[in-house]
Amino acid sequence: MEKHVNKAIDDVISVILESSCYQECLVLKEKMSKNKELMQLIEKLKVAQKEYVKRGYQDKREVESLEKQLQQIPIYVVYMEQLEKVNNILSYVEDDLNDYFFKLVNEKDYE
């Protein structure tokens, strides 16, 4: 059974890695990495988000300003859209795996 589960997990991972949205993310991420201004803006956003959390979620103006700037950059917008699709796939797989293991564990409790 373990081999079967491992094979199924490998198959799921392969499907995700070969998906068009994941592949598009890789291409876009590579293109974005060559744009120094974009990468600096993304880094500023990461720092601002960390500071926002440290301040107890007070004063989100800087985060919102940086997000607004990034939303004006088409490659970033498309990347984020594709990344959201990948995250949705991962979430779906996670939910299914959680359901599977929950049922597996609970069925053994009733045997």
PyMOL CGO cylinders between C-alpha atoms (Angstrom):
from pymol import cmd
from pymol.cgo import CYLINDER

trace = [
    CYLINDER, 0.00, 0.00, 0.00, 2.86, 2.37, 0.82, 0.3, 1, 1, 1, 1, 1, 1,
    CYLINDER, 2.86, 2.37, 0.82, 4.24, 2.03, -2.72, 0.3, 1, 1, 1, 1, 1, 1,
    CYLINDER, 4.24, 2.03, -2.72, 0.81, 2.77, -4.12, 0.3, 1, 1, 1, 1, 1, 1,
    CYLINDER, 0.81, 2.77, -4.12, 0.46, 5.91, -1.97, 0.3, 1, 1, 1, 1, 1, 1,
    CYLINDER, 0.46, 5.91, -1.97, 3.98, 7.09, -2.87, 0.3, 1, 1, 1, 1, 1, 1,
    CYLINDER, 3.98, 7.09, -2.87, 3.26, 6.54, -6.56, 0.3, 1, 1, 1, 1, 1, 1,
    CYLINDER, 3.26, 6.54, -6.56, -0.01, 8.47, -6.29, 0.3, 1, 1, 1, 1, 1, 1,
    CYLINDER, -0.01, 8.47, -6.29, 1.73, 11.35, -4.51, 0.3, 1, 1, 1, 1, 1, 1,
    CYLINDER, 1.73, 11.35, -4.51, 4.49, 11.40, -7.14, 0.3, 1, 1, 1, 1, 1, 1,
    CYLINDER, 4.49, 11.40, -7.14, 1.82, 11.50, -9.85, 0.3, 1, 1, 1, 1, 1, 1,
    CYLINDER, 1.82, 11.50, -9.85, 0.05, 14.44, -8.19, 0.3, 1, 1, 1, 1, 1, 1,
    CYLINDER, 0.05, 14.44, -8.19, 3.33, 16.33, -7.85, 0.3, 1, 1, 1, 1, 1, 1,
    CYLINDER, 3.33, 16.33, -7.85, 4.14, 15.68, -11.50, 0.3, 1, 1, 1, 1, 1, 1,
    CYLINDER, 4.14, 15.68, -11.50, 0.76, 16.95, -12.62, 0.3, 1, 1, 1, 1, 1, 1,
    CYLINDER, 0.76, 16.95, -12.62, 1.23, 20.15, -10.62, 0.3, 1, 1, 1, 1, 1, 1,
    CYLINDER, 1.23, 20.15, -10.62, 4.80, 20.71, -11.83, 0.3, 1, 1, 1, 1, 1, 1,
    CYLINDER, 4.80, 20.71, -11.83, 3.76, 20.12, -15.44, 0.3, 1, 1, 1, 1, 1, 1,
    CYLINDER, 3.76, 20.12, -15.44, 0.64, 22.30, -15.24, 0.3, 1, 1, 1, 1, 1, 1,
    CYLINDER, 0.64, 22.30, -15.24, 0.52, 25.31, -17.52, 0.3, 1, 1, 1, 1, 1, 1,
    CYLINDER, 0.52, 25.31, -17.52, -0.03, 27.72, -14.63, 0.3, 1, 1, 1, 1, 1, 1,
    CYLINDER, -0.03, 27.72, -14.63, 3.04, 26.43, -12.75, 0.3, 1, 1, 1, 1, 1, 1,
    CYLINDER, 3.04, 26.43, -12.75, 5.16, 26.50, -15.89, 0.3, 1, 1, 1, 1, 1, 1,
    CYLINDER, 5.16, 26.50, -15.89, 3.96, 30.04, -16.61, 0.3, 1, 1, 1, 1, 1, 1,
    CYLINDER, 3.96, 30.04, -16.61, 4.93, 31.06, -13.07, 0.3, 1, 1, 1, 1, 1, 1,
    CYLINDER, 4.93, 31.06, -13.07, 8.45, 29.78, -13.65, 0.3, 1, 1, 1, 1, 1, 1,
    CYLINDER, 8.45, 29.78, -13.65, 8.80, 31.67, -16.93, 0.3, 1, 1, 1, 1, 1, 1,
    CYLINDER, 8.80, 31.67, -16.93, 7.40, 34.89, -15.48, 0.3, 1, 1, 1, 1, 1, 1,
    CYLINDER, 7.40, 34.89, -15.48, 9.51, 34.62, -12.33, 0.3, 1, 1, 1, 1, 1, 1,
    CYLINDER, 9.51, 34.62, -12.33, 12.63, 34.27, -14.46, 0.3, 1, 1, 1, 1, 1, 1,
    CYLINDER, 12.63, 34.27, -14.46, 11.67, 37.32, -16.53, 0.3, 1, 1, 1, 1, 1, 1,
    CYLINDER, 11.67, 37.32, -16.53, 10.85, 39.34, -13.42, 0.3, 1, 1, 1, 1, 1, 1,
    CYLINDER, 10.85, 39.34, -13.42, 14.18, 38.43, -11.82, 0.3, 1, 1, 1, 1, 1, 1,
    CYLINDER, 14.18, 38.43, -11.82, 15.94, 40.31, -14.63, 0.3, 1, 1, 1, 1, 1, 1,
    CYLINDER, 15.94, 40.31, -14.63, 14.07, 43.53, -13.84, 0.3, 1, 1, 1, 1, 1, 1,
    CYLINDER, 14.07, 43.53, -13.84, 15.99, 45.21, -11.00, 0.3, 1, 1, 1, 1, 1, 1,
    CYLINDER, 15.99, 45.21, -11.00, 13.38, 47.89, -10.33, 0.3, 1, 1, 1, 1, 1, 1,
    CYLINDER, 13.38, 47.89, -10.33, 10.61, 45.33, -10.09, 0.3, 1, 1, 1, 1, 1, 1,
    CYLINDER, 10.61, 45.33, -10.09, 12.64, 43.11, -7.78, 0.3, 1, 1, 1, 1, 1, 1,
    CYLINDER, 12.64, 43.11, -7.78, 13.48, 46.09, -5.55, 0.3, 1, 1, 1, 1, 1, 1,
    CYLINDER, 13.48, 46.09, -5.55, 9.79, 46.99, -5.37, 0.3, 1, 1, 1, 1, 1, 1,
    CYLINDER, 9.79, 46.99, -5.37, 8.88, 43.40, -4.45, 0.3, 1, 1, 1, 1, 1, 1,
    CYLINDER, 8.88, 43.40, -4.45, 11.59, 43.39, -1.78, 0.3, 1, 1, 1, 1, 1, 1,
    CYLINDER, 11.59, 43.39, -1.78, 10.31, 46.69, -0.39, 0.3, 1, 1, 1, 1, 1, 1,
    CYLINDER, 10.31, 46.69, -0.39, 6.83, 45.17, -0.21, 0.3, 1, 1, 1, 1, 1, 1,
    CYLINDER, 6.83, 45.17, -0.21, 8.13, 42.14, 1.70, 0.3, 1, 1, 1, 1, 1, 1,
    CYLINDER, 8.13, 42.14, 1.70, 9.89, 44.39, 4.20, 0.3, 1, 1, 1, 1, 1, 1,
    CYLINDER, 9.89, 44.39, 4.20, 6.81, 46.62, 4.54, 0.3, 1, 1, 1, 1, 1, 1,
    CYLINDER, 6.81, 46.62, 4.54, 4.60, 43.57, 5.12, 0.3, 1, 1, 1, 1, 1, 1,
    CYLINDER, 4.60, 43.57, 5.12, 6.91, 42.31, 7.87, 0.3, 1, 1, 1, 1, 1, 1,
    CYLINDER, 6.91, 42.31, 7.87, 6.91, 45.73, 9.51, 0.3, 1, 1, 1, 1, 1, 1,
    CYLINDER, 6.91, 45.73, 9.51, 3.12, 45.88, 9.25, 0.3, 1, 1, 1, 1, 1, 1,
    CYLINDER, 3.12, 45.88, 9.25, 2.85, 42.58, 11.11, 0.3, 1, 1, 1, 1, 1, 1,
    CYLINDER, 2.85, 42.58, 11.11, 5.41, 43.69, 13.73, 0.3, 1, 1, 1, 1, 1, 1,
    CYLINDER, 5.41, 43.69, 13.73, 3.35, 46.84, 14.35, 0.3, 1, 1, 1, 1, 1, 1,
    CYLINDER, 3.35, 46.84, 14.35, 0.33, 44.70, 15.13, 0.3, 1, 1, 1, 1, 1, 1,
    CYLINDER, 0.33, 44.70, 15.13, -1.41, 45.32, 11.81, 0.3, 1, 1, 1, 1, 1, 1,
    CYLINDER, -1.41, 45.32, 11.81, -1.42, 49.09, 12.34, 0.3, 1, 1, 1, 1, 1, 1,
    CYLINDER, -1.42, 49.09, 12.34, -0.98, 51.57, 9.47, 0.3, 1, 1, 1, 1, 1, 1,
    CYLINDER, -0.98, 51.57, 9.47, -1.12, 49.64, 6.22, 0.3, 1, 1, 1, 1, 1, 1,
    CYLINDER, -1.12, 49.64, 6.22, -0.53, 52.69, 3.99, 0.3, 1, 1, 1, 1, 1, 1,
    CYLINDER, -0.53, 52.69, 3.99, 2.99, 51.75, 2.89, 0.3, 1, 1, 1, 1, 1, 1,
    CYLINDER, 2.99, 51.75, 2.89, 1.96, 48.17, 2.07, 0.3, 1, 1, 1, 1, 1, 1,
    CYLINDER, 1.96, 48.17, 2.07, -1.05, 49.39, 0.11, 0.3, 1, 1, 1, 1, 1, 1,
    CYLINDER, -1.05, 49.39, 0.11, 1.04, 51.95, -1.77, 0.3, 1, 1, 1, 1, 1, 1,
    CYLINDER, 1.04, 51.95, -1.77, 3.60, 49.34, -2.81, 0.3, 1, 1, 1, 1, 1, 1,
    CYLINDER, 3.60, 49.34, -2.81, 0.87, 46.87, -3.79, 0.3, 1, 1, 1, 1, 1, 1,
    CYLINDER, 0.87, 46.87, -3.79, -0.76, 49.57, -5.90, 0.3, 1, 1, 1, 1, 1, 1,
    CYLINDER, -0.76, 49.57, -5.90, 2.55, 50.25, -7.67, 0.3, 1, 1, 1, 1, 1, 1,
    CYLINDER, 2.55, 50.25, -7.67, 3.04, 46.55, -8.36, 0.3, 1, 1, 1, 1, 1, 1,
    CYLINDER, 3.04, 46.55, -8.36, -0.50, 46.24, -9.72, 0.3, 1, 1, 1, 1, 1, 1,
    CYLINDER, -0.50, 46.24, -9.72, 0.52, 48.69, -12.45, 0.3, 1, 1, 1, 1, 1, 1,
    CYLINDER, 0.52, 48.69, -12.45, 3.17, 46.27, -13.77, 0.3, 1, 1, 1, 1, 1, 1,
    CYLINDER, 3.17, 46.27, -13.77, 1.56, 43.78, -16.19, 0.3, 1, 1, 1, 1, 1, 1,
    CYLINDER, 1.56, 43.78, -16.19, 4.09, 40.96, -15.77, 0.3, 1, 1, 1, 1, 1, 1,
    CYLINDER, 4.09, 40.96, -15.77, 3.64, 41.08, -12.00, 0.3, 1, 1, 1, 1, 1, 1,
    CYLINDER, 3.64, 41.08, -12.00, -0.15, 41.00, -12.32, 0.3, 1, 1, 1, 1, 1, 1,
    CYLINDER, -0.15, 41.00, -12.32, -0.06, 37.97, -14.63, 0.3, 1, 1, 1, 1, 1, 1,
    CYLINDER, -0.06, 37.97, -14.63, 2.47, 36.24, -12.36, 0.3, 1, 1, 1, 1, 1, 1,
    CYLINDER, 2.47, 36.24, -12.36, 0.23, 36.76, -9.33, 0.3, 1, 1, 1, 1, 1, 1,
    CYLINDER, 0.23, 36.76, -9.33, -2.80, 35.44, -11.25, 0.3, 1, 1, 1, 1, 1, 1,
    CYLINDER, -2.80, 35.44, -11.25, -0.91, 32.29, -12.24, 0.3, 1, 1, 1, 1, 1, 1,
    CYLINDER, -0.91, 32.29, -12.24, 0.48, 31.90, -8.73, 0.3, 1, 1, 1, 1, 1, 1,
    CYLINDER, 0.48, 31.90, -8.73, -3.05, 32.07, -7.35, 0.3, 1, 1, 1, 1, 1, 1,
    CYLINDER, -3.05, 32.07, -7.35, -4.08, 29.26, -9.70, 0.3, 1, 1, 1, 1, 1, 1,
    CYLINDER, -4.08, 29.26, -9.70, -1.17, 27.13, -8.51, 0.3, 1, 1, 1, 1, 1, 1,
    CYLINDER, -1.17, 27.13, -8.51, -2.05, 27.86, -4.88, 0.3, 1, 1, 1, 1, 1, 1,
    CYLINDER, -2.05, 27.86, -4.88, -5.67, 26.87, -5.56, 0.3, 1, 1, 1, 1, 1, 1,
    CYLINDER, -5.67, 26.87, -5.56, -4.50, 23.55, -7.00, 0.3, 1, 1, 1, 1, 1, 1,
    CYLINDER, -4.50, 23.55, -7.00, -2.29, 22.96, -3.97, 0.3, 1, 1, 1, 1, 1, 1,
    CYLINDER, -2.29, 22.96, -3.97, -5.15, 23.83, -1.64, 0.3, 1, 1, 1, 1, 1, 1,
    CYLINDER, -5.15, 23.83, -1.64, -7.46, 21.42, -3.45, 0.3, 1, 1, 1, 1, 1, 1,
    CYLINDER, -7.46, 21.42, -3.45, -4.87, 18.63, -3.21, 0.3, 1, 1, 1, 1, 1, 1,
    CYLINDER, -4.87, 18.63, -3.21, -4.29, 19.41, 0.46, 0.3, 1, 1, 1, 1, 1, 1,
    CYLINDER, -4.29, 19.41, 0.46, -8.02, 19.23, 1.19, 0.3, 1, 1, 1, 1, 1, 1,
    CYLINDER, -8.02, 19.23, 1.19, -8.33, 15.90, -0.60, 0.3, 1, 1, 1, 1, 1, 1,
    CYLINDER, -8.33, 15.90, -0.60, -5.32, 14.46, 1.21, 0.3, 1, 1, 1, 1, 1, 1,
    CYLINDER, -5.32, 14.46, 1.21, -6.65, 15.66, 4.55, 0.3, 1, 1, 1, 1, 1, 1,
    CYLINDER, -6.65, 15.66, 4.55, -10.02, 14.04, 3.81, 0.3, 1, 1, 1, 1, 1, 1,
    CYLINDER, -10.02, 14.04, 3.81, -8.35, 10.81, 2.69, 0.3, 1, 1, 1, 1, 1, 1,
    CYLINDER, -8.35, 10.81, 2.69, -6.18, 10.49, 5.79, 0.3, 1, 1, 1, 1, 1, 1,
    CYLINDER, -6.18, 10.49, 5.79, -9.00, 11.55, 8.11, 0.3, 1, 1, 1, 1, 1, 1,
    CYLINDER, -9.00, 11.55, 8.11, -11.20, 8.79, 6.70, 0.3, 1, 1, 1, 1, 1, 1,
    CYLINDER, -11.20, 8.79, 6.70, -8.34, 6.29, 6.76, 0.3, 1, 1, 1, 1, 1, 1,
    CYLINDER, -8.34, 6.29, 6.76, -7.55, 6.98, 10.43, 0.3, 1, 1, 1, 1, 1, 1,
    CYLINDER, -7.55, 6.98, 10.43, -11.17, 7.11, 11.53, 0.3, 1, 1, 1, 1, 1, 1,
    CYLINDER, -11.17, 7.11, 11.53, -12.15, 3.92, 9.72, 0.3, 1, 1, 1, 1, 1, 1,
    CYLINDER, -12.15, 3.92, 9.72, -9.40, 2.07, 11.60, 0.3, 1, 1, 1, 1, 1, 1,
    CYLINDER, -9.40, 2.07, 11.60, -10.78, 3.45, 14.88, 0.3, 1, 1, 1, 1, 1, 1,
    CYLINDER, -10.78, 3.45, 14.88, -14.12, 1.79, 14.11, 0.3, 1, 1, 1, 1, 1, 1,
    CYLINDER, -14.12, 1.79, 14.11, -12.73, -1.61, 13.15, 0.3, 1, 1, 1, 1, 1, 1,
]
cmd.load_cgo(trace, "trace")
